[in-house]
Every structure is written in C-alpha cells, then in structure tokens.
C-alpha cells in the first residue's frame, strides 16, 4: 500500500503541473494496484483519492473553434 500512496502523490503532482499524460498513466497504475487488492479493507484507497482529486481539477478552457461570419 506504500507504493500506491507514493503513486498517488506523483499523480497529484502531475495534475498540479498540468502534465495530464503522465497523470493518466499514474491513474492507470493505481487502477491496476486496486484491482490486485480486491477485498482489501482499506478505508481510504489511493485510487478513490485520485478520483476525488480529478473532480477538483479546474475545467479546461475551451477556445471557440468556429467563427460566425455575418
């Protein structure tokens, strides 16, 4: 479980640095670890914390792709 905690820390760091490609790979790693620990009684799983962290990320800015000409 120590490894999962360290990966969670790196996941949050990647998110705060805006490196979403790395964050995605770290999230996949947490999902793999969680799948291996089925039935483990852990109150705060690192994977759950990662999903909560995603919910706290600011929404990406969207630029208008279409210009309406009149």
C-alpha positions in Angstrom: 0.0 0.0 0.0 3.0 2.3 0.4 3.7 2.1 -3.3 0.1 3.2 -4.1 0.4 6.1 -1.7 3.6 7.2 -3.5 2.0 6.9 -6.9 -1.0 8.9 -5.6 1.4 11.7 -4.6 3.0 11.6 -8.0 -0.4 11.6 -9.7 -1.4 14.7 -7.7 1.9 16.4 -8.6 1.4 15.6 -12.3 -2.1 17.1 -12.2 -0.9 20.3 -10.5 1.9 20.6 -13.0 -0.6 20.2 -15.8 1.0 17.0 -17.2 -2.2 15.1 -17.9 -0.5 12.4 -20.0 1.7 11.4 -17.0 -1.3 11.7 -14.7 -3.3 9.4 -16.9 -0.6 6.7 -16.8 -0.3 7.0 -13.0 -4.0 6.7 -12.6 -3.9 3.5 -14.7 -1.2 2.2 -12.4 -3.4 3.0 -9.3 -6.3 1.1 -11.0 -4.0 -1.9 -11.6 -2.9 -1.9 -7.9 -6.5 -1.5 -6.8 -7.6 -4.5 -9.0 -5.0 -6.7 -7.4 -6.1 -5.7 -3.9 -9.8 -6.9 -4.2 -11.3 -7.5 -0.9 -8.7 -5.4 1.0 -10.2 -3.5 3.8 -8.9 0.0 3.4 -10.9 3.0 4.4 -9.2 5.5 2.1 -7.9 3.8 -1.0 -5.4 5.8 -3.1 -7.5 5.1 -6.2 -10.6 6.7 -4.6 -8.5 9.7 -3.6 -7.2 10.0 -7.1 -10.7 10.1 -8.5 -11.7 12.8 -5.9 -8.6 14.8 -7.0 -9.8 14.7 -10.6 -13.1 16.1 -9.5 -11.3 19.1 -8.0 -9.3 19.9 -11.2 -10.3 23.2 -12.9 -12.3 22.8 -16.1 -10.2 23.1 -19.2 -10.6 26.3 -21.1 -12.2 25.9 -24.4 -11.4 28.1 -27.3 -14.1 28.8 -29.9 -13.3 26.7 -33.0 -15.9 28.2 -35.2 -16.2 31.9 -36.1 -19.6 33.0 -37.2 -19.3 35.5 -40.0 -22.3 37.7 -40.7 
